[in-house]
Amino acid sequence: MKKKGGFGKIEIILIVLIIVLLGIIAYIQFVYVEKCESFECFRNSMEKCKKVKYVNEQSEAVWEYEIKGEEDNLCKVGVAMLLAKKGDLGLDKIIGYEMDCYYPIGVAVYPEKDLESCHGRLKEELQKIIIDKLHVYIIENLGKVEEALNVSV
């Protein structure tokens, strides 16, 4: 017999089911991110700014991209370096660093190739590596550069 003003077993079960269902919907909406297995899947998702993750294995490094959604009419893409492969680029020092990149809706690119649209520690460290490599190149080729300048004058 049900107490006056109380809940019966059926009402309690329904309330629990509704709470569980709302929890599942919230997880899917705000936490779960689909994984892409190909760049084409990632590119299509980026053009639509659909939340996905993609691991891009290139010859010099392994990058993880996560499309986080639309922010200020731009598509926000998180980028992390997961692994640096052999080579003299110095990328092994920036494993685990991240940056966020912002692109117009409809654009799909490899984010680490367009640092102008990105912000974060990973961008800063990549720029340092580029500057250091350029500096070494200039020092090693200073004679050739001077010759080229003298010839063209």
Backbone as numpy.savetxt, mean C-alpha at the origin, in Angstrom:
# Nx Ny Nz CAx CAy CAz Cx Cy Cz
-42.85 -20.99 32.48 -43.67 -19.81 32.48 -42.79 -18.55 32.48
-43.13 -17.60 31.66 -42.35 -16.38 31.49 -42.68 -15.39 32.60
-41.60 -14.76 33.13 -41.81 -13.74 34.14 -42.36 -12.49 33.49
-43.12 -11.76 34.25 -43.69 -10.50 33.76 -42.57 -9.49 33.55
-42.48 -8.92 32.32 -41.46 -7.90 32.02 -40.11 -8.47 31.66
-39.92 -9.78 31.63 -38.63 -10.38 31.32 -38.61 -10.92 29.90
-37.45 -11.43 29.52 -37.29 -12.03 28.20 -37.38 -13.55 28.32
-38.00 -14.18 27.34 -38.02 -15.63 27.28 -36.82 -16.13 26.52
-36.68 -17.46 26.45 -35.53 -18.06 25.76 -35.49 -17.68 24.29
-36.61 -17.65 23.62 -36.65 -17.33 22.20 -36.19 -15.90 21.95
-36.63 -14.95 22.77 -36.22 -13.56 22.61 -34.72 -13.40 22.83
-34.18 -14.11 23.83 -32.74 -14.03 24.11 -31.94 -14.60 22.94
-32.39 -15.74 22.40 -31.71 -16.34 21.26 -31.76 -15.40 20.05
-32.89 -14.77 19.81 -33.01 -13.82 18.69 -32.08 -12.62 18.88
-31.99 -12.11 20.08 -31.12 -10.96 20.37 -29.65 -11.35 20.13
-29.25 -12.53 20.59 -27.88 -13.00 20.39 -27.60 -13.18 18.91
-28.54 -13.78 18.17 -28.36 -13.96 16.73 -28.22 -12.62 16.00
-29.02 -11.65 16.38 -28.94 -10.32 15.76 -27.59 -9.68 16.06
-27.11 -9.79 17.28 -25.81 -9.22 17.66 -24.68 -9.90 16.87
-24.72 -11.24 16.75 -23.71 -11.96 15.99 -23.76 -11.55 14.52
-24.94 -11.45 13.95 -25.09 -11.05 12.56 -24.56 -9.63 12.33
-24.86 -8.72 13.23 -24.33 -7.35 13.12 -22.80 -7.34 13.23
-22.25 -8.19 14.09 -20.80 -8.30 14.22 -20.15 -8.79 12.93
-20.76 -9.79 12.30 -20.23 -10.32 11.03 -20.30 -9.26 9.95
-21.39 -8.54 9.87 -21.54 -7.47 8.87 -20.49 -6.38 9.10
-20.29 -5.99 10.35 -19.29 -4.96 10.67 -17.89 -5.43 10.30
-17.56 -6.68 10.57 -16.25 -7.24 10.22 -16.03 -7.19 8.71
-17.01 -7.64 7.96 -16.88 -7.65 6.50 -16.75 -6.23 5.96
-17.51 -5.31 6.52 -17.52 -3.94 6.02 -16.25 -3.16 6.37
-15.73 -3.35 7.59 -14.66 -2.48 8.06 -13.30 -3.16 8.26
-13.24 -4.47 8.38 -11.99 -5.14 8.70 -11.50 -6.04 7.56
-12.35 -6.87 7.03 -11.95 -7.85 6.03 -11.51 -7.16 4.74
-10.38 -7.60 4.20 -9.87 -7.08 2.94 -9.60 -8.26 2.02
-10.19 -8.23 0.85 -10.00 -9.28 -0.16 -8.57 -9.26 -0.65
-8.03 -10.41 -1.03 -6.67 -10.50 -1.54 -6.69 -10.73 -3.06
-5.86 -9.98 -3.76 -5.70 -10.16 -5.21 -4.50 -11.07 -5.46
-4.61 -11.92 -6.46 -3.52 -12.82 -6.82 -2.74 -12.33 -8.05
-3.25 -11.30 -8.73 -2.58 -10.81 -9.94 -2.61 -9.29 -9.96
-1.68 -8.71 -10.74 -1.68 -7.25 -10.87 -2.95 -6.77 -11.55
-3.48 -7.55 -12.46 -4.71 -7.15 -13.15 -5.86 -6.99 -12.15
-5.98 -7.91 -11.22 -7.01 -7.80 -10.16 -6.77 -6.52 -9.36
-5.51 -6.27 -8.97 -5.18 -5.07 -8.21 -5.48 -3.81 -9.01
-5.08 -3.81 -10.29 -5.30 -2.65 -11.16 -6.79 -2.34 -11.27
-7.60 -3.36 -11.52 -9.04 -3.15 -11.63 -9.63 -2.63 -10.32
-9.14 -3.15 -9.21 -9.63 -2.70 -7.90 -9.19 -1.27 -7.61
-7.95 -0.93 -8.01 -7.45 0.43 -7.77 -8.23 1.44 -8.61
-8.56 1.09 -9.83 -9.33 2.01 -10.67 -10.69 2.33 -10.04
-11.25 1.37 -9.32 -12.55 1.56 -8.66 -12.40 1.93 -7.19
-11.17 1.93 -6.70 -10.83 2.19 -5.30 -11.56 1.20 -4.38
-11.54 -0.05 -4.77 -12.14 -1.13 -3.99 -11.08 -1.71 -3.06
-11.40 -1.89 -1.80 -10.44 -2.37 -0.80 -9.96 -3.77 -1.13
-8.65 -3.89 -1.35 -7.99 -5.19 -1.58 -6.54 -5.10 -1.12
-5.91 -6.26 -0.98 -4.48 -6.36 -0.72 -3.85 -7.12 -1.88
-2.61 -6.74 -2.19 -1.88 -7.42 -3.26 -0.40 -7.42 -2.91
0.24 -8.57 -3.06 1.68 -8.67 -2.85 2.33 -8.73 -4.23
3.20 -7.76 -4.50 3.86 -7.64 -5.79 5.32 -8.05 -5.64
5.65 -9.18 -6.24 7.01 -9.68 -6.15 7.79 -9.25 -7.38
8.71 -8.31 -7.20 9.54 -7.82 -8.29 10.95 -8.36 -8.12
11.81 -8.06 -9.08 13.17 -8.61 -9.03 14.00 -8.03 -7.89
13.74 -6.77 -7.51 14.55 -6.16 -6.45 13.90 -6.18 -5.07
12.57 -6.37 -5.01 11.89 -6.32 -3.71 10.49 -6.92 -3.81
9.93 -7.20 -2.63 8.54 -7.65 -2.53 7.77 -6.54 -1.82
6.73 -6.04 -2.49 5.92 -4.93 -1.98 4.52 -5.43 -1.64
3.93 -4.87 -0.60 2.53 -5.16 -0.30 1.74 -3.87 -0.47
0.67 -3.95 -1.26 -0.22 -2.82 -1.48 -1.56 -3.13 -0.83
-2.12 -2.14 -0.16 -3.46 -2.29 0.38 -4.27 -1.05 0.02
-5.29 -1.26 -0.79 -6.18 -0.16 -1.13 -7.09 0.04 0.08
-6.97 1.22 0.70 -7.68 1.47 1.95 -9.02 2.15 1.75
-9.27 2.67 0.55 -10.54 3.31 0.28 -10.38 4.76 -0.14
-11.51 5.41 -0.33 -11.53 6.78 -0.81 -11.34 7.75 0.35
-10.51 8.77 0.11 -10.26 9.81 1.11 -10.07 11.14 0.37
-10.91 12.11 0.63 -10.86 13.42 -0.03 -10.88 13.28 -1.55
-11.76 12.45 -2.07 -11.93 12.21 -3.50 -10.69 11.59 -4.17
-9.81 11.00 -3.38 -8.64 10.29 -3.90 -8.66 8.87 -3.36
-8.01 7.97 -4.08 -7.91 6.58 -3.63 -6.64 6.43 -2.80
-6.78 6.01 -1.55 -5.65 5.86 -0.64 -5.12 4.42 -0.72
-3.82 4.31 -1.01 -3.17 3.01 -1.14 -2.00 2.96 -0.16
-2.04 2.00 0.74 -0.92 1.78 1.66 0.11 0.88 0.99
1.39 1.21 1.17 2.48 0.45 0.57 3.48 0.09 1.66
3.89 -1.17 1.69 4.91 -1.62 2.64 5.93 -2.47 1.89
7.18 -2.35 2.32 8.21 -3.22 1.75 8.32 -4.44 2.65
8.06 -5.61 2.07 8.10 -6.85 2.83 9.46 -7.54 2.80
10.15 -7.42 1.65 11.41 -8.14 1.49 12.27 -7.45 0.44
13.55 -7.31 0.75 14.50 -6.80 -0.23 15.30 -7.98 -0.76
15.40 -8.08 -2.05 16.15 -9.18 -2.66 17.58 -8.76 -2.88
18.43 -9.68 -3.31 19.85 -9.37 -3.46 20.07 -8.25 -4.46
21.13 -7.53 -4.24 21.48 -6.41 -5.09 22.14 -5.34 -4.25
22.64 -4.32 -4.90 23.36 -3.26 -4.17 22.51 -2.00 -4.01
21.21 -2.14 -4.05 20.35 -0.96 -3.94 20.23 -0.44 -2.51
20.53 -1.26 -1.51 20.41 -0.83 -0.12 19.00 -0.90 0.41
18.15 -1.65 -0.26 16.75 -1.75 0.15 16.56 -2.56 1.44
17.55 -3.39 1.79 17.41 -4.22 2.99 17.28 -3.38 4.26
17.69 -2.12 4.21 17.60 -1.24 5.39 16.19 -0.70 5.61
15.32 -0.84 4.63 13.98 -0.23 4.76 12.85 -1.25 4.77
13.19 -2.50 5.04 12.16 -3.53 5.16 11.23 -3.18 6.31
9.94 -3.27 6.07 8.95 -2.99 7.10 8.46 -1.55 7.12
9.13 -0.66 6.40 8.68 0.73 6.34 7.44 0.83 5.46
6.63 1.85 5.72 5.37 2.02 4.99 5.19 3.45 4.53
4.30 3.60 3.56 3.88 4.93 3.10 2.46 4.82 2.58
1.78 5.93 2.54 0.45 6.01 1.95 0.53 6.85 0.69
-0.14 6.38 -0.35 -0.14 7.08 -1.63 -1.58 7.42 -2.00
-1.77 8.55 -2.67 -3.10 9.04 -3.01 -3.18 9.30 -4.51
-4.16 8.67 -5.16 -4.32 8.79 -6.60 -5.77 9.13 -6.95
-5.96 9.83 -8.06 -7.33 10.09 -8.51 -8.05 8.77 -8.79
-9.34 8.74 -8.53 -10.14 7.56 -8.83 -10.02 7.28 -10.34
-9.81 6.04 -10.72 -9.66 5.67 -12.12 -8.22 5.45 -12.53
-7.26 5.84 -11.68 -5.84 5.67 -11.97 -5.36 4.37 -11.34
-4.51 3.64 -12.05 -3.92 2.41 -11.51 -2.45 2.36 -11.90
-1.58 2.38 -10.89 -0.13 2.37 -11.11 0.54 1.53 -10.03
1.83 1.23 -10.24 2.63 0.68 -9.16 2.99 1.86 -8.25
2.51 1.91 -7.02 2.72 3.09 -6.17 4.17 3.47 -5.94
5.08 2.50 -5.80 6.47 2.85 -5.51 7.17 3.48 -6.71
6.55 3.44 -7.89 7.13 4.05 -9.09 6.77 5.53 -9.20
5.80 5.99 -8.39 5.34 7.39 -8.43 5.35 7.96 -7.02
6.54 8.24 -6.51 6.68 8.70 -5.12 6.09 10.08 -4.88
5.86 10.84 -5.93 5.31 12.20 -5.80 3.94 12.18 -5.11
3.20 11.10 -5.27 1.85 11.01 -4.70 1.84 10.33 -3.34
3.01 10.10 -2.75 3.09 9.32 -1.52 3.65 10.15 -0.36
3.35 9.66 0.86 3.82 10.30 2.10 4.14 9.20 3.10
5.24 9.36 3.82 5.57 8.39 4.85 7.04 8.05 4.87
7.41 7.26 5.86 8.82 6.91 6.10 9.43 6.14 4.92
8.66 5.25 4.32 9.17 4.49 3.18 9.56 5.42 2.04
8.75 6.42 1.76 9.06 7.38 0.69 10.36 8.11 1.02
10.49 8.57 2.25 11.69 9.31 2.64 12.94 8.46 2.47
12.87 7.21 2.89 14.03 6.33 2.79 14.35 5.98 1.33
13.32 5.77 0.50 13.56 5.51 -0.92 14.23 6.71 -1.59
13.79 7.91 -1.23 14.41 9.11 -1.79 15.87 9.24 -1.36
16.17 8.89 -0.11 17.56 8.92 0.35 18.42 7.96 -0.47
17.90 6.77 -0.73 18.65 5.78 -1.52 18.89 6.31 -2.92
17.88 6.93 -3.53 18.01 7.48 -4.88 19.07 8.59 -4.90
19.02 9.48 -3.93 19.98 10.58 -3.85 21.40 10.05 -3.65
21.55 9.07 -2.74 22.88 8.49 -2.50 23.43 7.84 -3.76
22.61 7.09 -4.48 23.05 6.43 -5.72 23.41 7.46 -6.78
22.63 8.52 -6.87 22.92 9.58 -7.83 24.24 10.27 -7.49
24.46 10.51 -6.21 25.70 11.13 -5.76 26.90 10.27 -6.14
26.83 8.98 -5.90 27.92 8.06 -6.26 28.13 8.07 -7.76
27.06 8.06 -8.53 27.16 8.07 -9.99 27.86 9.34 -10.47
27.50 10.47 -9.91 28.11 11.75 -10.32 29.60 11.75 -9.99
29.96 11.30 -8.78 31.38 11.26 -8.39 32.17 10.34 -9.32
31.60 9.15 -9.61 32.30 8.19 -10.47 32.44 8.69 -11.90
31.54 9.54 -12.35 31.55 9.99 -13.74 31.85 11.48 -13.89
32.47 12.06 -12.89 32.74 13.49 -12.91 33.60 13.90 -14.10
34.59 13.10 -14.44 35.44 13.41 -15.59 34.65 13.42 -16.89
33.78 12.46 -17.06 32.97 12.39 -18.28 32.00 13.57 -18.36
31.47 13.95 -17.23 30.54 15.08 -17.20 31.28 16.36 -17.54
32.50 16.54 -17.00 33.29 17.73 -17.29 33.66 17.80 -18.77
34.03 16.64 -19.33 34.35 16.60 -20.77 33.15 16.99 -21.61
32.01 16.47 -21.25 30.78 16.77 -22.01 30.44 18.24 -21.91
30.68 18.85 -20.76 30.40 20.27 -20.61 31.37 21.11 -21.43
32.65 20.74 -21.46 33.66 21.49 -22.21 33.46 21.35 -23.72
33.03 20.21 -24.17 32.82 19.99 -25.60 31.63 20.79 -26.10
30.60 20.88 -25.29 29.38 21.55 -25.76 29.47 23.07 -25.70
30.51 23.60 -25.07 30.64 25.07 -24.96 31.30 25.66 -26.15
